[in-house]
C-alpha cells in the first residue's frame, strides 16, 4: 500500500480548498491496498482458490507459473506470493519500471523501460516467451497485469521491424492525440506479445489473468495492449488510425510499408481462438475502487460529493468546461454547502511543443482562467505518479492561481502552446510530485467548490 512521503498538513481554515484537494488525492492513493485486494479476490482455502465463478485447485497442476507486468506489478507479485505463502511452489517473472522495481520472493525481477520500450523491454519479453514456451496442459499460469505493460515488454513480430522503429512509432502515437484504443490497435498488430499473443504462447495451459485497469470499462483488451485477451481490433482498424491522424509520413519506412500493404501483417488472435479455451480474465481493481476511496475522503471533509466519469477520453479543454459546469450546477443545487466532483479516466492533450507536461497538468492549465477569482480548486493527477513527459503526477490550481502567475509574469496560454504545463505549475509550487506509487488505476480529478 502506497503512503505519502510528505503527508499534507491539516488546512488552517476550511477555505483552503487547494490543500484539501491535495489531501483527498493522497488519502485516496494510500487507501488502495493491492496485496489485500488480491487475497480477498482469490480467497484461498487449502489448495482451492476462487476466480470469479470458477474454483481452481492449485494441487491439480504439476507446475504453477506467475507473470507480473506493469506499474503495479511489484504489489501484485507480493500479493500473489503472500497468497501461496510456502504451501505451493511457483516460478515467477516480475517486470516493472526501472524506478519502481523491487525483489519479491519467488519472482525473477526484471527492470524495463516506460513509456518507450528499449532493449530491457525486449529482454523481458524474451524471458517471458521462454518461460511460456515450456508450459503445457498440466501448467497453471497466472498473468498479473497493470498499466504500462505495453512498453515494459515488447518484441517486434516481424524481424524486419527494429526496436528503434517501434520506439519511433510509440513516440508518434502517444503525441498524436489518439485514444488508448486507437494506439493499441496499431501497436498490437506489430508486436509478438500484444493482442492475445502471450496467451497463444501457452495455448494448452490453464491461464488466469488478474488485472488492475487503467482503461475505460469495456476496453480491457487495451490494458497493457491485451496480451492475454482476444483482440477485437483488426489490421484495417490500425490502418484507419494511421489515416485519421495523418501519421504515415512520420513513421519509419519498415512500419509505413506494413500499413501500405496490410495483408502482409498476420492478424492477432480473435474470439474463438483455441488459446482462449482455457483462459479466464478478471479485474482486481477498477475505477469504482478509485471513486469509492476518493468519495469517502471528500465526504469525510464535509463535501457533498458526486462522481462523474462521462468526460473520459475527451479533449482536456472540453473536459475542463464540462466538469466545471457540473461542479457549478452541483453547488447551486445545495447553496451553502461545500461540494466536490470526482472524475476519473484520461483526457487527451496532443503534444504541440517541446515543453514538459502531460494530460493531467494540461487539464488543470485549461482550468486556470476559468476558475480565476472563484472559490474553486482543481486537481488532476495520475495514480501511478507519472504525468506524460514530466516528473510529476499532475498539478492543482485554485481561484488565485492566475493572479499569482501574472505576478510572476507567467502566461498560462504561452505554456499551453509550448505543451509546458508542468513548468507552469512547478514554478508556482503547485505540481503534484509523488514519485512512483506502485499503482495505476487511472487518472483522478478532484474539483472542489465552497
N, C-alpha and C positions, 0 to 999 in steps of 0.2 A: 504494500500500500504506500502510495506517494505521500510524503509530508512536506510542507512548505519549509524551505531552509531559512526563510525570514518571515515568521508569522506576522501578519499585519496587525498593528495595534488597534485597540478599540477607538472609534471616532470620538473626537472631543465634543461633538454635538450631532443631533440627528440630521442636520442638513448636509453633512459631509458625504454626499452621495457617491462620489468617486471612490472614497475609501471603502464604503460599504460594498460597492460593486467588486472591488478587488478582494475583499474578504469572502464574498459569496463564491467567487471563482476558486479561490484557494481551498475553501472548505469543501467545495464540490469535488475537486481533484482528490483531496485527502480521504473522501468517503468511499472512493472506488477501490475495493479490495479484490483483486483478481484471483489470488490463490484461494481465498474464502469462497468466491463465487464458483470456482471450479469444483471445490469439494462439495458444495451444495448441489451443483448441477448434476454431477456424476454419481454422488451418493453411494459410495462403495459399501457393500455388506459382504464380507468374506471375499470370495472371488467374483462376485456379481457387481456390475455397475449398471446404472440406468442411463440410457442415452435417449432422451425424449420418451417415446413409447416403446423403445426396444430395450430388452435386458440382454447384456453381453456378459458371458462367462470368460473371465481372463484365463482361467485354468484350461479352457478348451483349446488353447493355441500353444504351439511349440515355441513361438517367438513373438515378442512384443517390440514394436519399433515406434519411436516418437520423433516427430519432426516439428520443431517450433521455429516459425519465421515471422518477423515483423517487429514493429517498435515496442510491442507489449510481450515479446517472446520470452524475455527473462522471467517475468512474473508468471506467465502461463506455464513455462517449463517448471518453475518452482512449485506451482500448484499441482502439476502432474506428478512430480517427484514425491510431494507430500502425500498425494492420494494413494500411490502404490506403496509408499514407505519402503520397508525392507522385505515386504511379502512377495513381490513379483519383480524379477529382473527384467530390464529392458535396455535397448540400445537407442540412444538419442542423439540427434543433431540439433543444435540451437544456433540460429543465425540472427544477429542483432546489429544495429548500427554501431560503428566503432566506439562512439562516445558513451554508449549505454550497456556494453557487453559485460556480463558477469558470469562467473562459473556457477553451474548448477549440477549437483551430483547426478551422475548417470548420463549426462549430456556432453557431447563434444562441442565446445563453444567456438563459434567462428564469427569474427567481425567482418562486416561487409559495408558497402557504401550506400548512402542515401542523401539526396534524392536521385542522383545519377549513378547508374551501375558502373563498376570498374572491375579490374581483374580479381579483386577479392569476391565480387559478386559471382563471377563465373566459376571461381574456385569452390564457393559454397554450393553452387548449382551442381557441379561435378560430384561433390561429396554426397549430396542427396540422391542424385541419379545412381551412383554406385551402390548406395545402401538399398534403394528401392528395387534395383535390378536383382537383388538377392532374395526378395520377398516372394513367397508362394501362397498357396491356399491355406496353409497352416500358420500364416503370419497375420497378426492383428496390427494394423498401422493407425496411429493417431497423428493427425495433422492439426497443429495448434497455430492458427493463423491470425494475423492482425495487420493493420495498415502499414504500408511501407515495404511489404514483401515484393512489390513489383520491381523495385530496384535492388533489393538485398540479395535476391537470387535471379540470375539472368544468364541465358546462353542462346546465341543465335540458332534458329532452326536450320538455316542454310549456311554452311561453312563459307559461302561466298560473301556473306554479310559479316563484317567485322564488328568487334566490340565498339570500336570507335564510331562505326556507322550507327549502332544502336544508341550510343551516347548522344550523338548529334540529333537523332530522331527524338529522344526524350527531351532534349532542350527545346526543340521546336514545338513539341506537343504541349509541354507544361506552360509555355508562354503564349500559346495561341488563343486562349480563351475557350478552348474546347472543354466540354464536360468530362467528368471522370469516365462515364460510359463510352464516350466517343474516343477518348485517349486509349482506353483499354481495348476497344475494338481494333485499333491499329496495332498496339503492342502484342496482343495475343497471337496474331497471325504471323508474327516474325520470330516467335520465341519457342524454344524447346521445352519450357517449363510452365508456361502460362496456359490459360484457356482449357483446363482439364487434362493437360498433358502429363502432370505429375501423377494423377490417378491412373492414367493409362500405363504408366511405367510399372505399376503394381496391380495390374488388372485382375489377377486371380485372388488377391488378398482381400480380407475384410478391412474396410477403411472408414474410420470415424473422424470427421473434420469438425473441430470446435473453433469458433471464430469470435473475435471482438470486431465489430463492424465500424468502419468509418465511411460507409457509402449509404446512399438512400435506401430506405426499406424497399424490398423487392428487387434490388440490384446487387444481390450478394455475389453474383458471378463477377462483379467488378472488384471485389475485395481482394487485394494482393494479386489482381488480374486473374482471379478464379482458377488457381492451379488444380483444384480437385473437383470442380463442378462442370457440368456440361456447359458449353459455350453457346449462348443464344445469338451471338453476332456472327456475321459471315464476312468473307473477304470483300464482298460487294459493299457491306456496311463500312468497312475500313476505307475503301476507295471513295465513298461518299464523304467521309470526314476529311480526307485529303483535299477533295474538290471544294467542299464547303468553306474551309478556312484558307484556301489557296496556298497550300503548303508544298506542293510538288517542287517548286523551284528552290525551296530551302532544304530539301532532302539530299543526302548523298546519292550518287548515281546508282549504287547497288540496290538501295531501297526504292528509289524512284522507279527503277525497272520492274520491281515486284508489283507495283500498283499500275504500271503501264500494261503489264501482262498478267492480270490476276489469276488466270487459270494455271499459272506455273507454281502457285503457292498452295500447299496442302491445306485443306480445311481442318479446323480444330474439332475435337470430339464433341458430338452433339447428343441431346437426349436420346436414350435408347442404345447408346454405345455400350458394348459389353463391360467396359471399365467401370461403369456405374451400377452394375447389377448388385454388387456387394459394397455399396458406398452409402454412407449416411452423412448428413450435414446439419449442424445445429449452431445457433448463436448463443454465446456465453453472456455477452453484454451488448446492449443496443442503446439507441438514443433515448429509450424510455428510462433506462437506468440513469443516464445523464440528467434528463429532465427531472426525475424524481428527487435526486440529491440537490440539484440547483433550486428547485421549487421549495424544498424543505428549508434550505439555507436562507432563502429570501423571506419566506413566511416567518421564520424564527426571528427575523429582524423587523417584523411589523409591517411588511409589504403585502398588500393584496396582489397575488401573483397569478399570471396566466402564462401558458406555454403555447408557442406557435412555431411550427416548422414549415409553413407554407412558402417561405421565401428561399427554400433550399435550391441551390444551383442557379439562383437569379444573379444578374449583374449587380455588383456591390452598390452602385448608386440607386438602383431601383429597390433593392432590399432595404437600404437605409431609409428611403422615403416611405416605404410601406410600413416597416416596423415602427418608425417614429409616429406614423399616423395611427397605428394600432395602440401605441402607448398613450397617445393623446386622447383617443376615444375611451380607453380604459379609465384614465384619470378623470375625465368629465362624467363618467358614469357613477363614480363614487367620490364626489367632492369632499375635500378634507382628509382623504386617505392617501398615504403613500402607496404607490403602485409599482409593480415590476412586471416586465415582459421578458420571458426567457425564450430564446430561439436557438436552434442548433442547425447542423448541416454546413454546407460550404457555399460561399458565394463565388462568382467568377470575377476576376480582375486581370485582364490581359496586361502583360508587361510591355510598356511602350518606351521606357527609358532604361538607364543603366544604374539606377539607384538601388538601395536596399529596402526590402519590404516583402509583403505577402498579402493575401486576400483579407486577413483579419485587420491588419493595420490600415489597409486601403479602405475597408468598410468604415472604420472609425473616422478616418480622414474625411470620408464622404459625409459624415455626420457633423463635423465641427462647425461649419457655418449654419447648418440647420438648427442647432441647439444653442447657438450663441445667445447669451443673456437669459437663458431659461434654467429652471430648476430641474435639470435633467443630467444624468450621467450615462455614458455608453461604454461598454467593454466588449471586446471581441478577441478571442484567443483560441489557439489550438490546444486541445487536451494532451497532445504529445509534447508540447513545449516548443514547437517549431512553427514559424510562420514564414513560408517562402524562402527568400534568399537572406533573411535577416537572422540575427542570433536570438531573437525574441520569440515569445509565443503569440504576441499580439500587442494591443495597446488599449488605452482608455482615455476618455475626454469628458468634459462637463461644460456647463454654460460659460465658464471663464476661460476656456482653452483658447478661443480665438483672440480675446483681448490679451492674454499672456503671450500668445505667438506674435501678435503685432508689436508688442513692447520689445520683443527680441528680433524684430524685423524678419519674421518668418511668415511667408505667404503659403498657406496650405495648398493653393491651386498650383503654385510652382512646383512644390514637392510632388503633387499628384501627377503632373506632366512628366516628371523625371522617374516615376514609379519609385519614389524615395520616401514612402510613408514612414518606414522605421526611423529614418534620420530625424524627421519632423518630431516624432514623439520622444525619441531619445533625448533630443536637445531640451525638451520640456520636462524631462524626468517622468514621462508617462508611458514608457514602453513596459510591457509585462515580460519580465525575464525570469523564467523558472528553471531553465536547463532541461535536459531530457527528463520526462516524467515517468517513462516506462509504461505509458498508456497511449491509447489512440482511438478514443471513442467518437470523435467528430469535433468540429469547432463549436464553441459555446459563445453565444451573445447574450449579454445581460444589459437591459435598459431599465433605468430607474427614474422615477419622477416623484416630486413632492408638491 
